[in-house]
């Protein structure tokens, strides 16, 4: 059993509830979406990946000595069976799975938390959110909405109200890098008092946004 891996690296988590914490990133290759503002197309298109045996992935992850793993992509749940196997074989590790919200999630154990995207109109993928996933999410999980413009914000407001009726997962509004003013988004959030968090991608503040593996 092998995983299509784009890269594995050690850094700090740049967004979500775990912002600032050291973790090992496992970036898997392939995605079933093509968001217009995607910042990881190298993990979606082309041949920028290698097929790695589960044992080899474990060796690469464990060499850093950190027991928190962020699985991202691409879309990790396209390789669900392989990912389940990896998690099962690393019982002393905790995992964060970043998913685009269009595929079924599962509760592997209390060692797994989810960061689920809710795609808004500017992504070009609006309407593909799988609402059935709400029953599996809790306050340990994040739902992220990337805001590019006022239309996105208004849709996000409506969605956040509906989501709050179904789960107590943490809702995060994140400004689309380079397109949405952080100050403007904060102004809207303070005005509307939605009970959501502002999320900033601090890794893009610390390092060049186009740089990989940081």
C-alpha positions in Angstrom: 0.0 0.0 0.0 1.4 3.4 -1.1 0.6 7.0 -0.7 1.0 9.7 -3.5 3.2 12.2 -1.6 4.1 15.7 -2.7 6.4 16.4 0.2 7.0 15.9 3.9 8.4 18.7 6.0 8.7 20.1 9.5 7.4 23.6 10.3 4.8 25.4 12.4 1.1 25.3 11.7 0.2 28.5 10.0 -3.6 28.6 10.4 -6.5 27.2 12.4 -6.7 26.3 16.1 -3.2 25.0 16.2 -1.6 28.2 14.7 2.0 28.5 15.8 2.5 24.9 17.0 5.3 22.8 15.6 4.1 19.9 13.4 5.1 17.6 10.6 3.3 18.3 7.3 2.4 15.4 5.0 1.3 16.9 1.7 -0.5 14.4 -0.4 -0.9 14.7 -4.2 -4.2 15.0 -6.1 -7.4 16.9 -5.8 -11.0 16.6 -7.0 -11.4 20.4 -7.1 -9.8 23.2 -9.0 -10.2 26.3 -6.9 -9.5 29.5 -8.8 -7.3 30.9 -6.0 -5.5 27.6 -5.2 -2.0 28.2 -3.8 -0.8 24.5 -4.0 -1.4 23.6 -7.7 1.9 21.8 -7.6 0.1 19.2 -5.4 -2.8 19.0 -7.7 -1.6 18.9 -11.3 1.4 17.4 -13.1 3.7 14.7 -11.8 5.2 16.4 -8.8 4.8 13.4 -6.4 6.3 10.1 -5.5 4.6 6.9 -4.4 5.8 6.0 -0.9 5.2 2.9 1.1 3.4 3.5 4.4 6.5 2.3 6.3 8.7 4.8 4.5 6.2 7.7 5.2 6.2 6.7 8.9 10.1 6.8 8.9 10.2 10.2 7.4 7.6 11.6 9.8 9.1 10.1 12.9 12.6 11.4 12.3 11.5 14.9 13.4 10.5 13.8 16.9 7.1 15.6 16.8 3.9 13.7 17.4 1.5 16.1 15.6 1.0 15.5 11.9 -0.9 17.8 9.5 -2.1 15.9 6.5 -2.9 18.3 3.7 -2.9 18.4 -0.1 -4.3 18.4 -2.6 -7.2 16.5 -1.1 -6.1 13.8 1.4 -9.4 12.0 1.5 -8.9 10.8 -2.1 -6.4 8.4 -0.5 -8.6 7.5 2.4 -7.8 3.8 2.7 -4.1 4.5 2.7 -4.5 7.4 5.2 -6.5 5.2 7.5 -3.7 2.6 7.4 -1.1 5.3 8.2 -3.1 6.6 11.2 -3.7 3.1 12.5 0.1 2.3 12.4 1.0 5.5 14.3 -1.0 5.1 17.5 1.0 7.6 19.6 0.6 10.4 17.1 -2.2 13.0 16.7 -3.4 14.0 13.2 -5.0 17.0 11.6 -6.6 16.4 8.2 -7.2 19.3 5.9 -10.1 18.5 3.5 -12.0 20.5 0.9 -15.4 19.6 2.3 -16.7 17.6 -0.7 -15.8 14.1 0.5 -17.1 12.0 3.5 -15.0 12.3 6.6 -14.8 9.6 9.2 -13.9 9.3 12.9 -10.8 7.2 13.0 -10.2 7.9 16.7 -9.9 10.8 19.1 -6.4 11.4 17.7 -7.8 12.9 14.6 -9.2 16.4 14.1 -10.4 18.0 10.8 -10.0 21.3 9.1 -12.8 21.4 6.6 -13.1 24.0 3.9 -16.5 25.6 3.0 -16.0 26.8 -0.6 -17.5 30.2 -1.5 -18.4 31.6 -4.9 -15.0 33.1 -5.7 -13.4 29.6 -5.5 -15.5 28.4 -8.5 -16.4 25.3 -6.4 -19.3 26.7 -4.5 -22.2 24.2 -3.8 -20.0 21.1 -3.4 -19.9 21.2 0.4 -21.1 17.9 1.9 -23.5 18.9 4.7 -23.7 15.3 6.0 -20.2 15.8 7.5 -21.5 18.2 10.1 -22.6 15.3 12.4 -19.0 14.2 12.8 -17.5 17.6 13.7 -17.1 19.0 17.1 -15.4 22.0 18.8 -12.1 20.2 18.2 -12.5 20.8 14.5 -12.3 23.8 12.2 -14.5 24.9 9.3 -12.6 27.5 7.2 -14.2 29.9 4.7 -11.8 31.8 2.4 -13.2 35.3 1.7 -12.2 37.1 -1.5 -14.9 39.7 -1.7 -18.2 41.0 -0.3 -20.2 38.4 -2.1 -18.1 35.7 -0.5 -18.6 37.3 2.9 -22.4 37.5 2.6 -22.6 33.8 1.6 -20.2 33.0 4.5 -22.5 34.8 6.9 -25.5 32.7 5.8 -23.5 29.5 5.9 -22.1 30.1 9.3 -25.5 30.7 10.8 -26.7 27.4 9.4 -23.6 25.5 10.5 -23.9 26.7 14.1 -27.3 25.0 14.3 -25.6 21.6 13.4 -22.2 21.7 15.1 -20.1 23.6 17.6 -17.0 23.3 15.3 -14.8 26.4 15.2 -15.7 28.6 12.2 -12.9 30.7 10.7 -13.1 33.4 8.1 -9.8 33.8 6.3 -9.0 36.6 3.9 -7.9 35.4 0.4 -4.2 36.1 0.3 -3.5 39.2 -1.9 -7.1 39.8 -2.8 -9.1 40.5 0.4 -8.2 43.3 2.7 -7.6 42.0 6.2 -8.7 45.4 7.7 -11.9 45.3 5.7 -12.7 41.8 6.7 -12.1 42.7 10.4 -14.4 45.7 10.0 -17.2 43.5 8.7 -16.7 40.9 11.5 -16.7 43.5 14.2 -19.9 45.1 12.8 -21.8 41.8 12.4 -20.6 40.0 15.5 -21.1 36.5 14.0 -19.2 34.6 16.6 -16.6 33.4 14.1 -12.8 33.8 14.2 -10.5 35.6 11.9 -7.8 33.3 10.5 -4.5 34.6 9.1 -2.0 32.4 7.3 1.0 33.3 9.4 3.4 31.1 7.4 2.8 33.5 4.5 3.8 36.4 6.7 6.9 34.7 8.0 8.1 33.3 4.6 7.6 34.1 1.0 4.1 32.8 0.1 5.4 31.1 -3.0 8.0 29.1 -1.1 7.3 25.4 -0.5 8.1 23.2 2.4 8.2 25.9 5.2 
